[in-house]
Amino acid sequence: MRQLALAGMGIVCLADFMTETDRQRGDLVQVLARETVDLRQPVNAVYYRNTALSSRITAFLDFIAAQMPP
């Protein structure tokens, strides 16, 4: 979808992180700014519950959880 928008083929609704560089360069411009809604999606960690969780996975999950807003 991003590539189509960059090629001038239409309007898309994409996450800011996907278009930040393109918008900074002026390759894409935001339209309908007043109608834009700040929407946060949940983040899930998927792993096997029936095995012991390694310390590196636990450390990663703790780090990510600390970075997320409440």
N, CA, C and O atoms as a CHARMM CRD file, in Angstrom:
* protein
*
  280
    1    1 MET  N      0.82500  -1.17500   0.00000 PROA 1      0.00000
    2    1 MET  CA     0.00000   0.00000   0.00000 PROA 1      0.00000
    3    1 MET  C      0.87800   1.25000   0.00000 PROA 1      0.00000
    4    1 MET  O      0.59700   2.21800  -0.70600 PROA 1      0.00000
    5    2 ARG  N      1.94400   1.21700   0.80200 PROA 2      0.00000
    6    2 ARG  CA     2.85400   2.36400   0.85200 PROA 2      0.00000
    7    2 ARG  C      3.46600   2.63300  -0.51100 PROA 2      0.00000
    8    2 ARG  O      3.55200   3.78100  -0.94500 PROA 2      0.00000
    9    3 GLN  N      3.88800   1.57900  -1.18200 PROA 3      0.00000
   10    3 GLN  CA     4.50600   1.73000  -2.50400 PROA 3      0.00000
   11    3 GLN  C      3.51300   2.31500  -3.50800 PROA 3      0.00000
   12    3 GLN  O      3.89400   3.12500  -4.35200 PROA 3      0.00000
   13    4 LEU  N      2.25500   1.91500  -3.42400 PROA 4      0.00000
   14    4 LEU  CA     1.24300   2.47700  -4.31300 PROA 4      0.00000
   15    4 LEU  C      1.04200   3.96100  -4.04500 PROA 4      0.00000
   16    4 LEU  O      0.91200   4.75200  -4.97900 PROA 4      0.00000
   17    5 ALA  N      1.01700   4.34300  -2.76400 PROA 5      0.00000
   18    5 ALA  CA     0.87400   5.76100  -2.42800 PROA 5      0.00000
   19    5 ALA  C      2.07400   6.55300  -2.93400 PROA 5      0.00000
   20    5 ALA  O      1.91500   7.65400  -3.46200 PROA 5      0.00000
   21    6 LEU  N      3.26900   6.00100  -2.77700 PROA 6      0.00000
   22    6 LEU  CA     4.47900   6.67900  -3.26200 PROA 6      0.00000
   23    6 LEU  C      4.45800   6.82400  -4.78100 PROA 6      0.00000
   24    6 LEU  O      5.03500   7.76600  -5.32500 PROA 6      0.00000
   25    7 ALA  N      3.79900   5.89900  -5.46000 PROA 7      0.00000
   26    7 ALA  CA     3.69700   5.95500  -6.91900 PROA 7      0.00000
   27    7 ALA  C      2.55100   6.86100  -7.37100 PROA 7      0.00000
   28    7 ALA  O      2.29100   6.99500  -8.56700 PROA 7      0.00000
   29    8 GLY  N      1.86100   7.48700  -6.39500 PROA 8      0.00000
   30    8 GLY  CA     0.77900   8.39800  -6.74000 PROA 8      0.00000
   31    8 GLY  C     -0.51100   7.71800  -7.12800 PROA 8      0.00000
   32    8 GLY  O     -1.33100   8.29900  -7.83900 PROA 8      0.00000
   33    9 MET  N     -0.70100   6.50200  -6.67400 PROA 9      0.00000
   34    9 MET  CA    -1.86100   5.71700  -7.06800 PROA 9      0.00000
   35    9 MET  C     -3.05700   5.85700  -6.13000 PROA 9      0.00000
   36    9 MET  O     -4.08800   5.22300  -6.35600 PROA 9      0.00000
   37   10 GLY  N     -2.94200   6.67100  -5.08400 PROA 10     0.00000
   38   10 GLY  CA    -4.09000   6.84100  -4.21300 PROA 10     0.00000
   39   10 GLY  C     -3.70900   7.22500  -2.80000 PROA 10     0.00000
   40   10 GLY  O     -2.55200   7.52700  -2.50500 PROA 10     0.00000
   41   11 ILE  N     -4.70000   7.20800  -1.94000 PROA 11     0.00000
   42   11 ILE  CA    -4.55700   7.56300  -0.53300 PROA 11     0.00000
   43   11 ILE  C     -4.57200   6.27200   0.29100 PROA 11     0.00000
   44   11 ILE  O     -5.34200   5.35300   0.01200 PROA 11     0.00000
   45   12 VAL  N     -3.72000   6.22000   1.29400 PROA 12     0.00000
   46   12 VAL  CA    -3.66900   5.04400   2.16700 PROA 12     0.00000
   47   12 VAL  C     -3.72100   5.47000   3.62200 PROA 12     0.00000
   48   12 VAL  O     -3.44600   6.62200   3.95700 PROA 12     0.00000
   49   13 CYS  N     -4.07100   4.53900   4.46700 PROA 13     0.00000
   50   13 CYS  CA    -4.05600   4.75100   5.90900 PROA 13     0.00000
   51   13 CYS  C     -3.00500   3.80800   6.47900 PROA 13     0.00000
   52   13 CYS  O     -3.21300   2.59600   6.55000 PROA 13     0.00000
   53   14 LEU  N     -1.87200   4.38100   6.88500 PROA 14     0.00000
   54   14 LEU  CA    -0.75800   3.59300   7.39300 PROA 14     0.00000
   55   14 LEU  C     -0.29200   4.14700   8.73200 PROA 14     0.00000
   56   14 LEU  O     -0.56100   5.30300   9.06000 PROA 14     0.00000
   57   15 ALA  N      0.40100   3.33000   9.49500 PROA 15     0.00000
   58   15 ALA  CA     0.95700   3.75900  10.76900 PROA 15     0.00000
   59   15 ALA  C      2.06000   4.79900  10.53800 PROA 15     0.00000
   60   15 ALA  O      2.76700   4.75600   9.53100 PROA 15     0.00000
   61   16 ASP  N      2.19300   5.72100  11.47800 PROA 16     0.00000
   62   16 ASP  CA     3.20500   6.76900  11.36800 PROA 16     0.00000
   63   16 ASP  C      4.60900   6.21100  11.17900 PROA 16     0.00000
   64   16 ASP  O      5.38900   6.74900  10.39300 PROA 16     0.00000
   65   17 PHE  N      4.94100   5.12800  11.89600 PROA 17     0.00000
   66   17 PHE  CA     6.29300   4.59500  11.79900 PROA 17     0.00000
   67   17 PHE  C      6.60300   4.08400  10.39700 PROA 17     0.00000
   68   17 PHE  O      7.77100   4.00300  10.01600 PROA 17     0.00000
   69   18 MET  N      5.58500   3.74300   9.63100 PROA 18     0.00000
   70   18 MET  CA     5.79700   3.24000   8.28000 PROA 18     0.00000
   71   18 MET  C      6.02700   4.36800   7.27700 PROA 18     0.00000
   72   18 MET  O      6.58700   4.13700   6.20600 PROA 18     0.00000
   73   19 THR  N      5.60500   5.57400   7.60900 PROA 19     0.00000
   74   19 THR  CA     5.64800   6.67000   6.64000 PROA 19     0.00000
   75   19 THR  C      6.45700   7.87500   7.10400 PROA 19     0.00000
   76   19 THR  O      6.54700   8.86800   6.38200 PROA 19     0.00000
   77   20 GLU  N      7.03800   7.80900   8.28000 PROA 20     0.00000
   78   20 GLU  CA     7.72900   8.97700   8.84500 PROA 20     0.00000
   79   20 GLU  C      8.79700   9.52800   7.90600 PROA 20     0.00000
   80   20 GLU  O      8.81500  10.72800   7.63200 PROA 20     0.00000
   81   21 THR  N      9.67500   8.68200   7.41600 PROA 21     0.00000
   82   21 THR  CA    10.74200   9.13900   6.52700 PROA 21     0.00000
   83   21 THR  C     10.17700   9.70900   5.23300 PROA 21     0.00000
   84   21 THR  O     10.64800  10.73600   4.74500 PROA 21     0.00000
   85   22 ASP  N      9.18000   9.05100   4.68300 PROA 22     0.00000
   86   22 ASP  CA     8.55800   9.53300   3.44100 PROA 22     0.00000
   87   22 ASP  C      7.92800  10.90600   3.64300 PROA 22     0.00000
   88   22 ASP  O      8.01800  11.76500   2.76600 PROA 22     0.00000
   89   23 ARG  N      7.29200  11.11800   4.79500 PROA 23     0.00000
   90   23 ARG  CA     6.67400  12.41000   5.07400 PROA 23     0.00000
   91   23 ARG  C      7.72800  13.48300   5.31000 PROA 23     0.00000
   92   23 ARG  O      7.54700  14.62600   4.89000 PROA 23     0.00000
   93   24 GLN  N      8.82500  13.13400   5.97300 PROA 24     0.00000
   94   24 GLN  CA     9.90100  14.10500   6.20100 PROA 24     0.00000
   95   24 GLN  C     10.53100  14.55200   4.88600 PROA 24     0.00000
   96   24 GLN  O     10.88600  15.72100   4.73400 PROA 24     0.00000
   97   25 ARG  N     10.67100  13.63200   3.93800 PROA 25     0.00000
   98   25 ARG  CA    11.22800  13.96000   2.62200 PROA 25     0.00000
   99   25 ARG  C     10.23300  14.68500   1.73700 PROA 25     0.00000
  100   25 ARG  O     10.62000  15.29400   0.73900 PROA 25     0.00000
  101   26 GLY  N      8.95300  14.62600   2.09000 PROA 26     0.00000
  102   26 GLY  CA     7.92300  15.23900   1.27600 PROA 26     0.00000
  103   26 GLY  C      7.38700  14.31500   0.19800 PROA 26     0.00000
  104   26 GLY  O      6.61700  14.74100  -0.66200 PROA 26     0.00000
  105   27 ASP  N      7.79100  13.04800   0.24100 PROA 27     0.00000
  106   27 ASP  CA     7.29800  12.07800  -0.74000 PROA 27     0.00000
  107   27 ASP  C      5.83400  11.72900  -0.48700 PROA 27     0.00000
  108   27 ASP  O      5.09400  11.41500  -1.42000 PROA 27     0.00000
  109   28 LEU  N      5.42400  11.78400   0.77100 PROA 28     0.00000
  110   28 LEU  CA     4.02700  11.59000   1.15400 PROA 28     0.00000
  111   28 LEU  C      3.60400  12.78500   1.99700 PROA 28     0.00000
  112   28 LEU  O      4.42100  13.36100   2.71500 PROA 28     0.00000
  113   29 VAL  N      2.34900  13.15200   1.91300 PROA 29     0.00000
  114   29 VAL  CA     1.80200  14.22400   2.74300 PROA 29     0.00000
  115   29 VAL  C      0.56800  13.70600   3.45800 PROA 29     0.00000
  116   29 VAL  O     -0.18400  12.89100   2.92300 PROA 29     0.00000
  117   30 GLN  N      0.37100  14.18900   4.67200 PROA 30     0.00000
  118   30 GLN  CA    -0.80500  13.78300   5.43300 PROA 30     0.00000
  119   30 GLN  C     -2.01300  14.54300   4.91200 PROA 30     0.00000
  120   30 GLN  O     -1.95500  15.75200   4.69200 PROA 30     0.00000
  121   31 VAL  N     -3.09700  13.82200   4.71900 PROA 31     0.00000
  122   31 VAL  CA    -4.36600  14.43300   4.34900 PROA 31     0.00000
  123   31 VAL  C     -5.38200  14.10100   5.44100 PROA 31     0.00000
  124   31 VAL  O     -5.20200  13.14900   6.20100 PROA 31     0.00000
  125   32 LEU  N     -6.42600  14.88000   5.50500 PROA 32     0.00000
  126   32 LEU  CA    -7.48700  14.66800   6.49500 PROA 32     0.00000
  127   32 LEU  C     -6.94300  14.66300   7.92400 PROA 32     0.00000
  128   32 LEU  O     -7.33800  13.83100   8.74000 PROA 32     0.00000
  129   33 ALA  N     -6.03700  15.59100   8.21900 PROA 33     0.00000
  130   33 ALA  CA    -5.39100  15.62700   9.53700 PROA 33     0.00000
  131   33 ALA  C     -6.40300  15.77700  10.67100 PROA 33     0.00000
  132   33 ALA  O     -6.22000  15.18400  11.73500 PROA 33     0.00000
  133   34 ARG  N     -7.46300  16.55200  10.46700 PROA 34     0.00000
  134   34 ARG  CA    -8.45700  16.74000  11.53200 PROA 34     0.00000
  135   34 ARG  C     -9.21300  15.45400  11.83900 PROA 34     0.00000
  136   34 ARG  O     -9.71100  15.27700  12.95000 PROA 34     0.00000
  137   35 GLU  N     -9.30000  14.56700  10.87400 PROA 35     0.00000
  138   35 GLU  CA   -10.02700  13.31300  11.07900 PROA 35     0.00000
  139   35 GLU  C     -9.11700  12.18300  11.56400 PROA 35     0.00000
  140   35 GLU  O     -9.58800  11.07500  11.82000 PROA 35     0.00000
  141   36 THR  N     -7.83000  12.45500  11.69100 PROA 36     0.00000
  142   36 THR  CA    -6.87600  11.43400  12.13100 PROA 36     0.00000
  143   36 THR  C     -7.10300  11.12700  13.61300 PROA 36     0.00000
  144   36 THR  O     -7.21100  12.03600  14.43500 PROA 36     0.00000
  145   37 VAL  N     -7.17200   9.84800  13.93700 PROA 37     0.00000
  146   37 VAL  CA    -7.38800   9.38700  15.30800 PROA 37     0.00000
  147   37 VAL  C     -6.12000   8.68900  15.78500 PROA 37     0.00000
  148   37 VAL  O     -5.57700   7.82400  15.09800 PROA 37     0.00000
  149   38 ASP  N     -5.65700   9.07600  16.97200 PROA 38     0.00000
  150   38 ASP  CA    -4.50300   8.40900  17.56900 PROA 38     0.00000
  151   38 ASP  C     -4.99300   7.09400  18.15600 PROA 38     0.00000
  152   38 ASP  O     -5.70300   7.07900  19.16200 PROA 38     0.00000
  153   39 LEU  N     -4.61400   6.00300  17.53100 PROA 39     0.00000
  154   39 LEU  CA    -5.09400   4.69200  17.93000 PROA 39     0.00000
  155   39 LEU  C     -3.91400   3.80300  18.27500 PROA 39     0.00000
  156   39 LEU  O     -2.99600   3.64200  17.47100 PROA 39     0.00000
  157   40 ARG  N     -3.93600   3.23300  19.44900 PROA 40     0.00000
  158   40 ARG  CA    -2.87700   2.32100  19.89800 PROA 40     0.00000
  159   40 ARG  C     -3.39600   0.89600  19.84400 PROA 40     0.00000
  160   40 ARG  O     -4.48300   0.59900  20.33900 PROA 40     0.00000
  161   41 GLN  N     -2.62000   0.03100  19.24600 PROA 41     0.00000
  162   41 GLN  CA    -2.98100  -1.37500  19.15400 PROA 41     0.00000
  163   41 GLN  C     -2.22200  -2.15600  20.22600 PROA 41     0.00000
  164   41 GLN  O     -1.09200  -1.80000  20.56200 PROA 41     0.00000
  165   42 PRO  N     -2.81800  -3.19900  20.75900 PROA 42     0.00000
  166   42 PRO  CA    -2.11000  -4.00500  21.74900 PROA 42     0.00000
  167   42 PRO  C     -0.93400  -4.74800  21.10900 PROA 42     0.00000
  168   42 PRO  O     -0.94800  -5.07300  19.92200 PROA 42     0.00000
  169   43 VAL  N      0.06600  -5.00000  21.92400 PROA 43     0.00000
  170   43 VAL  CA     1.22800  -5.77200  21.49300 PROA 43     0.00000
  171   43 VAL  C      1.21600  -7.07300  22.27700 PROA 43     0.00000
  172   43 VAL  O      1.04000  -7.06700  23.49500 PROA 43     0.00000
  173   44 ASN  N      1.39800  -8.17000  21.59100 PROA 44     0.00000
  174   44 ASN  CA     1.38000  -9.48000  22.24100 PROA 44     0.00000
  175   44 ASN  C      2.70300 -10.19400  22.03700 PROA 44     0.00000
  176   44 ASN  O      3.30900 -10.10500  20.97000 PROA 44     0.00000
  177   45 ALA  N      3.14400 -10.89800  23.05900 PROA 45     0.00000
  178   45 ALA  CA     4.31500 -11.76200  22.95300 PROA 45     0.00000
  179   45 ALA  C      3.80200 -13.19600  22.90500 PROA 45     0.00000
  180   45 ALA  O      3.03300 -13.61500  23.77000 PROA 45     0.00000
  181   46 VAL  N      4.22100 -13.93300  21.90800 PROA 46     0.00000
  182   46 VAL  CA     3.75300 -15.30300  21.73900 PROA 46     0.00000
  183   46 VAL  C      4.93000 -16.25100  21.98300 PROA 46     0.00000
  184   46 VAL  O      5.98100 -16.13100  21.35200 PROA 46     0.00000
  185   47 TYR  N      4.73800 -17.17100  22.88700 PROA 47     0.00000
  186   47 TYR  CA     5.78200 -18.14300  23.19500 PROA 47     0.00000
  187   47 TYR  C      5.11200 -19.38600  23.77000 PROA 47     0.00000
  188   47 TYR  O      3.94400 -19.35100  24.15800 PROA 47     0.00000
  189   48 TYR  N      5.86000 -20.48000  23.82000 PROA 48     0.00000
  190   48 TYR  CA     5.32600 -21.73200  24.35100 PROA 48     0.00000
  191   48 TYR  C      5.22600 -21.65000  25.86500 PROA 48     0.00000
  192   48 TYR  O      6.21000 -21.34800  26.54000 PROA 48     0.00000
  193   49 ARG  N      4.05000 -21.91600  26.39300 PROA 49     0.00000
  194   49 ARG  CA     3.85700 -21.87500  27.84700 PROA 49     0.00000
  195   49 ARG  C      4.36700 -23.13700  28.53700 PROA 49     0.00000
  196   49 ARG  O      4.70200 -23.11000  29.72100 PROA 49     0.00000
  197   50 ASN  N      4.42300 -24.22700  27.80400 PROA 50     0.00000
  198   50 ASN  CA     4.77400 -25.49200  28.45700 PROA 50     0.00000
  199   50 ASN  C      6.28500 -25.69400  28.58900 PROA 50     0.00000
  200   50 ASN  O      6.72400 -26.75400  29.03600 PROA 50     0.00000
  201   51 THR  N      7.07400 -24.71300  28.21400 PROA 51     0.00000
  202   51 THR  CA     8.52300 -24.81500  28.39400 PROA 51     0.00000
  203   51 THR  C      8.97900 -23.67600  29.29800 PROA 51     0.00000
  204   51 THR  O      8.30800 -22.65100  29.41300 PROA 51     0.00000
  205   52 ALA  N     10.12300 -23.86900  29.93400 PROA 52     0.00000
  206   52 ALA  CA    10.66400 -22.82200  30.80200 PROA 52     0.00000
  207   52 ALA  C     11.07100 -21.62500  29.95300 PROA 52     0.00000
  208   52 ALA  O     11.68700 -21.77400  28.89800 PROA 52     0.00000
  209   53 LEU  N     10.72300 -20.45500  30.42300 PROA 53     0.00000
  210   53 LEU  CA    11.05200 -19.23000  29.71100 PROA 53     0.00000
  211   53 LEU  C     12.50300 -18.86800  29.99200 PROA 53     0.00000
  212   53 LEU  O     12.89800 -18.74000  31.15100 PROA 53     0.00000
  213   54 SER  N     13.29700 -18.70200  28.94300 PROA 54     0.00000
  214   54 SER  CA    14.71600 -18.40100  29.14300 PROA 54     0.00000
  215   54 SER  C     14.88000 -16.99500  29.71400 PROA 54     0.00000
  216   54 SER  O     14.01200 -16.13900  29.54800 PROA 54     0.00000
  217   55 SER  N     15.98800 -16.77500  30.37900 PROA 55     0.00000
  218   55 SER  CA    16.22900 -15.47500  31.00900 PROA 55     0.00000
  219   55 SER  C     16.34200 -14.36200  29.95800 PROA 55     0.00000
  220   55 SER  O     15.97700 -13.22100  30.24200 PROA 55     0.00000
  221   56 ARG  N     16.82900 -14.66100  28.77200 PROA 56     0.00000
  222   56 ARG  CA    16.94000 -13.61300  27.74900 PROA 56     0.00000
  223   56 ARG  C     15.55500 -13.19800  27.25500 PROA 56     0.00000
  224   56 ARG  O     15.33100 -12.02500  26.95900 PROA 56     0.00000
  225   57 ILE  N     14.62500 -14.15300  27.16400 PROA 57     0.00000
  226   57 ILE  CA    13.25300 -13.80900  26.76300 PROA 57     0.00000
  227   57 ILE  C     12.58800 -13.00000  27.87000 PROA 57     0.00000
  228   57 ILE  O     11.93200 -11.99600  27.59200 PROA 57     0.00000
  229   58 THR  N     12.74900 -13.42000  29.10900 PROA 58     0.00000
  230   58 THR  CA    12.18700 -12.69100  30.23900 PROA 58     0.00000
  231   58 THR  C     12.73900 -11.27000  30.28100 PROA 58     0.00000
  232   58 THR  O     11.98100 -10.32200  30.48300 PROA 58     0.00000
  233   59 ALA  N     14.04200 -11.11000  30.09400 PROA 59     0.00000
  234   59 ALA  CA    14.66100  -9.77900  30.10100 PROA 59     0.00000
  235   59 ALA  C     14.09400  -8.91700  28.97500 PROA 59     0.00000
  236   59 ALA  O     13.81300  -7.73600  29.17600 PROA 59     0.00000
  237   60 PHE  N     13.92900  -9.50400  27.79800 PROA 60     0.00000
  238   60 PHE  CA    13.37000  -8.76600  26.66000 PROA 60     0.00000
  239   60 PHE  C     11.94700  -8.31800  26.94800 PROA 60     0.00000
  240   60 PHE  O     11.60300  -7.16000  26.71100 PROA 60     0.00000
  241   61 LEU  N     11.11300  -9.22500  27.46000 PROA 61     0.00000
  242   61 LEU  CA     9.72500  -8.88600  27.76800 PROA 61     0.00000
  243   61 LEU  C      9.64500  -7.80400  28.84400 PROA 61     0.00000
  244   61 LEU  O      8.81200  -6.90300  28.75300 PROA 61     0.00000
  245   62 ASP  N     10.49900  -7.88600  29.85800 PROA 62     0.00000
  246   62 ASP  CA    10.52200  -6.86400  30.90400 PROA 62     0.00000
  247   62 ASP  C     10.92400  -5.50200  30.32300 PROA 62     0.00000
  248   62 ASP  O     10.34600  -4.47300  30.67300 PROA 62     0.00000
  249   63 PHE  N     11.91300  -5.51200  29.43900 PROA 63     0.00000
  250   63 PHE  CA    12.37000  -4.27300  28.79900 PROA 63     0.00000
  251   63 PHE  C     11.25300  -3.64800  27.96300 PROA 63     0.00000
  252   63 PHE  O     10.98300  -2.45200  28.07400 PROA 63     0.00000
  253   64 ILE  N     10.60900  -4.45800  27.12900 PROA 64     0.00000
  254   64 ILE  CA     9.53000  -3.95300  26.27500 PROA 64     0.00000
  255   64 ILE  C      8.36900  -3.41900  27.13200 PROA 64     0.00000
  256   64 ILE  O      7.81200  -2.36200  26.83500 PROA 64     0.00000
  257   65 ALA  N      8.01400  -4.14500  28.18000 PROA 65     0.00000
  258   65 ALA  CA     6.90900  -3.71500  29.04400 PROA 65     0.00000
  259   65 ALA  C      7.22700  -2.36400  29.69400 PROA 65     0.00000
  260   65 ALA  O      6.32900  -1.54000  29.87100 PROA 65     0.00000
  261   66 ALA  N      8.47300  -2.13400  30.04500 PROA 66     0.00000
  262   66 ALA  CA     8.86000  -0.86300  30.66500 PROA 66     0.00000
  263   66 ALA  C      8.79200   0.29100  29.66700 PROA 66     0.00000
  264   66 ALA  O      8.61400   1.44200  30.06800 PROA 66     0.00000
  265   67 GLN  N      8.93000  -0.00100  28.37300 PROA 67     0.00000
  266   67 GLN  CA     8.89200   1.03600  27.34100 PROA 67     0.00000
  267   67 GLN  C      7.48200   1.43700  26.95400 PROA 67     0.00000
  268   67 GLN  O      7.27100   2.51300  26.39500 PROA 67     0.00000
  269   68 MET  N      6.52300   0.58500  27.24600 PROA 68     0.00000
  270   68 MET  CA     5.13500   0.80900  26.83800 PROA 68     0.00000
  271   68 MET  C      4.41800   1.71000  27.82700 PROA 68     0.00000
  272   68 MET  O      4.65000   1.62800  29.03300 PROA 68     0.00000
  273   69 PRO  N      3.54300   2.57400  27.31100 PROA 69     0.00000
  274   69 PRO  CA     2.73000   3.36800  28.24300 PROA 69     0.00000
  275   69 PRO  C      1.74400   2.46700  28.96600 PROA 69     0.00000
  276   69 PRO  O      1.36800   1.41500  28.45000 PROA 69     0.00000
  277   70 PRO  N      1.32500   2.87100  30.15400 PROA 70     0.00000
  278   70 PRO  CA     0.39600   2.02900  30.93100 PROA 70     0.00000
  279   70 PRO  C     -0.94500   1.84600  30.24400 PROA 70     0.00000
  280   70 PRO  O     -1.82300   1.16600  30.77400 PROA 70     0.00000
